[in-house]
Amino acid sequence: MVEVRSAAATNVRQNLAFYGAVALLVALYLVYNMLHPRGFSAAVLIQNSNESVAIVFLAMAQTVPVLLGGLDLSVGAIMTLANCIASEVVHGSPLQIVLGMILTLASGTAFGLVNGLIVVYGRLQPIIATLATGAVAVGLALFIRPVPGGNVDDDISWALTNDLYEFVATYGFFNADAAWFQPVAWIPVPLLIVVVIAFGVWLPFKRTVTGRTIYAVGSAEGAAYMSGLPINRAKIAAFTLAGFFAACAGLYLAIQTSSGNADITQAGAYTLNSIAAVVVGGTSLLGGIGGAIGSLVGALILRVISFYFRIVSIDPLLQPLVEGLVLLVAVSLGAFRTLRVKNQLNLFR
């Protein structure tokens, strides 16, 4: 019993930033719903979920390179490229739609793989390599979609941006009015998509040798090398997975808006917000500490902060200032423990 309590206490100490982020998210969202005229309703939850998916996936994408101790400045650009590709191929017959979605995800994943190969075999710092490849991705996006537009299947756009009831009713899998289905019919599909990807892709990957090596490299690359861990494979896998998550963001953005847009400003803003979300979620920019689930929570915190501007009377010109100050405080609190230790290994004790 004593050992169990000790292990639980150790877990809490090691993940204090994550638990703090979860508590902050719950508090912020509860207060938001209490202030919202239609708070605690399915309609509000669906709208909030739709607006959060892209930044959540992008925060997860940024997490993996950060765990290595680097930054990926191309995630927003890869998202934009995937968004433009999806606007060209996600329509037609059901088979064509599925193939279009696979092509979109594969293109982002392949771009992430290229990032990893450049970092490993080109021996470039991730921040420099991805800054360059990000410009290439935006250029390709502009080539595919010179002006905003495109065509995304209406049924899939409607089904994946609403609740489970509408999803089932759209495709007729079974009777959406069945009594047994009603307790879960209100659940937003966007929320389910995020949960399935996060727990179906990230958690299994994290438990693999490659996933553990990513943490080891971020904590002490020299020690990881001396231990015989597959460092190069871990680095390539990290950027490849980042490309996959960024492509998920771009694909969903196309489904949500039914179009593609090679917006350079949007790509840059999403990249910066993904870095902030990673830190707010408890992942250290020094590497080796944190995870994609924490970044998911951090991204939701950022999004909930933006939701407040709809219900609180703040001058639009002051909104960026307020949001920036809140982010600065949150990031500072998240980094405080890292800043006050002299030996990074102390973070694991």
N, C-alpha and C positions, 0 to 999 in steps of 0.2 A: 504493500500500500504506500509506504514511504517512497519507494522507487518510482511508482506511478505519479505521485504528486510532484516529485522532483523533476521527472521528465516533462510533466505538464508545465511546471514553472519555467523550465528551460525553454520550452517551445514558445511560451508567451514572451519571454525576454528577447528571443531571437526574432520574433515576428511582431514586435511591439508597434512598429510603424504601420504594418498592414492592419492590425486590429484597430489602431487609431484611425486609419483611413476608413475602415468599414463603419466605425462608430460615427465619424463625421458625415459620411454619406447618408446613413440612416437618419441622423438628426436633421440634416439639411433638407432631405426629401420629405420628411414628416412635416416640417414647418412650411415648406413650399405647398404641400397639399392642403394644409390648414388655411393658408392665405388665399389659395386659388378658389375662385367662385365655383368651379366644378371639380374641386379636388376629391381624391379618393374615388375616382370613377374610372371605368375601363377605357373611355375615350381619351382621357388625359394620359393614362398609362401607355396606350398605343402610340399616341403622338410623341410622347417623351422617348419611347423605345426607338421609334423610327429616326428621331433626330440624334440618337446616341450611337447607333450601330457603327457608322463610319469611323468616328474618333476612337471607339472601343477597339476595333480591329487594328487601327493604325497604332494605338498605344501598345497592343500586344506585339505588333510587328517591331516596334522600336525596342521592346524589352529584351529580345534575344541578343542583338548586338551589344546592348548596354551591359548585359550580364558578362560579356567578354571583356568589358572595359572600354568599349568603343561606342561611337554614335553612327547611325545610318541616316544621312541627310537626304536619301533618295526615296524614303517610304511614301511621302506625299506625292512625289512624281510618279512612282509606280502605281499608286492608287489612281492617279489621273489617267495614266496610260491604260490601265485595266478598264476604267470607266468608259473611255473612248472605244476600246475594242468591243466591250459588251454592247455598246449602243449600235454596233454594226452587225453583231452575230447572234444576239439573244432574241430571236424571233423566228417565225415559221412553224413547222410541224413540231410536235413534242420532242421527237428525236433531234431535230435541228436545234431546238432550244437547249436541250441537255448538252449536246456537243458544243454549242456556243458558250455555255457556262464553263464547261471543262477547258475549252480553249482559252477563255479569259483567265481562269485560275492558273493554267499551265504557263501562260505568257508572263504573268507576274512572278511565278515561282522560278521560271527560267532566268528572268532578269535578276532575281535575288541570287541565283546560282552564279551568274556572271560576276556580281559584286563580290561574292566569296572567293571566286577564283582570282580576281584581280588583287584582292587584299592578301591572299595567301601566297600566290606565285608572283605577283607583281611587287610584293613586299612594300605596299603602300599603307599609310595610316587610313583606317576606315573612314574617318571624317573627310579626308581629301578625295579618296577614291569614290565615295558615294556622292560627294558634291558634284563631281564630274559626270558620273553615270546618271545622276538625277537630271542634269541638263539634257542628256541624251534621251532619257525617257520622256521629258516634256516635249522635246523636238519631235519624237515619234508620235506623241499624242496629237500635236498640232498638224502633223502630216495626215493622220487618220481623220481627224475632226477639225478642219480649219475654222469652222464656225459651230456654235452649239447646235445640237440637234440629234437625230438618230431615230431608231425605232426599236422599242423593247416590247415584247409581247404583253398585251393588256391584261390578260388573265393572270399571268405570273406576277405582274406588277401589283395587281390588286390583292392577290392571295397572300403574297409574302410581306405585305405592309399592313395587314390587318390582324384580326384575332383568329384563333383556331376555327371558330364557327365559320367565318367567311372562307377560310382555306378549304375546309371540308365541303362547304356548299358549292364552291367554285368548281372543284374537280369531282364532286360526287362520289367520294370514297365510300360513304355510307350516309345514313339519314342524319343530317346535322342537328335535327330537333330531338334526337333520341335522348331519353331521360338520363341514361348513364353518362352521356357526353357533356351535359350541361355544366357540371361542376368545374370542368376545365375549358369549356368553350370560350371563356373570356380571355384566356392567356394570349398575350401578343406573340405572333409568329416571329417578329424580329428578336424578341427576347430569347425565344427558344433557339433561334439560329446561333446567337452568340454563345449560349450555354453549351450547345452541342459541339461547336467548334472549339471552345475553350477547354471543355472537359474531355472531348473526344480526340483532340489533336495535341494540345499542349501537355496535359497531364501524362499521357502515355509516353510522349517524347521526353519529358523531363526525367522519367525513370530509366531511360535507356543509358547505355554507357556513354553515348555521344552527348546526351543531355547533361549527364553528371560532369562530363569533361568540360562543358561550357562553363559550369560553375567553378570548376577547379582552375581553369585558365583565368577567369576573372578574379579569383582570389589570389593566386600565385602561379603565373605561367611557368616560371622556372621550376617550381616544385612539380607541376603537372608534367613537364617535359622529362624530368628526372624519374618520374614514376612510370614512364612509358605510355602515357595516355595518348590517344590519337588527336593531337592538337589541331593539325591541319584539317582533318575531317570534321572536327567540331566547329571550327571557324566557318568552313564552307556550309555546313548544315545550318548554322545560326543565320547566316545571311539568306540562305535559300528559304528557310522557314519564315523569315521576315518578309521576303517577297511574296510568299503564299498569303500571309495575313493581310498584307497591303492590297493584294489582288482581291481578297474577300471584301475589303472596304470599297474598292472601286466597283466591283460587281454589284454590291448592294446599293451603292449610290446610283448606278445606272437603273436598277430595278425600281428604286424609290422615285427617281425623277423622270423615268422613261426616256432618258436622253443621255448624251455624253457632252462633256465640256472640257476642253483643254485649258483650264483656268490656272495660269501660273501663280497668281496671287493666292488662290485657294490651296494649291499644293504646298506652298511655303508656310501658310498659316497652319495647316493641318500638321505639317512636320514639327513645327515649334510646339504646338499643343500636345503632340504625342510625347515629346521629351518632358514637358511639364507633367503630363499624366503619369509617366513612368516614375518620376520622383515623388509625386504626391501619393502614389500607390505603394511606396515603401521600397522601391528598387534603388540601390546605390549606383550613382554614376561612376563609381570606382570599379564596379563589377563584382560578380560573385554573390550578391545578396539580392533577393527579391524573386519576382516571377510574374508571368503574364496575368495571373488572376488578380494580383495586386494592382497591376497597371489597368486592368479592366475597371476596378473600383476607382482608381484615380481618374480615369477618363469620365466615369459617371459623375464624379464630384465636379469636374470642370463643367460638364454639361448642365448639371443642376444649378450651378452658379449662374450660368447664362439664362436659365429659365426664370430666375428671380426678376430679371429686368422686365418681364412681361407684366408682372403684378405689383412691382414696387416702382413708385414714381421717381425715376432717376433720369436726369437730362441725358439724352442719347450721346451728347458730346462727352459726358463724364463716365459713361459706361465702360469704355476701355481702361480708364484710369482705375475705376473701382475693381474691375476684374483683375487687372494687373497687380494691384495691391494685395488682393486676396490670394492670388497665386504666389506672390512673393513670400507672404507669411507662411502659406502651406508648405512651399518648397523649403523654406528656411527651417521650419520645424522638422520636416522629414530628414533634412541633412544634418541636423544638430548633433545627433549621436555619432555620425561618421566623422564630423569635424573635430570632436573632442577626444578621439582615441588616437594614440600615437602608433599603435600596431594594429593593422587591419584584422589580424587573427583574433583580437580581443572581441570583435563583433560576434564571434561564434561561441563565446564562453557564457 
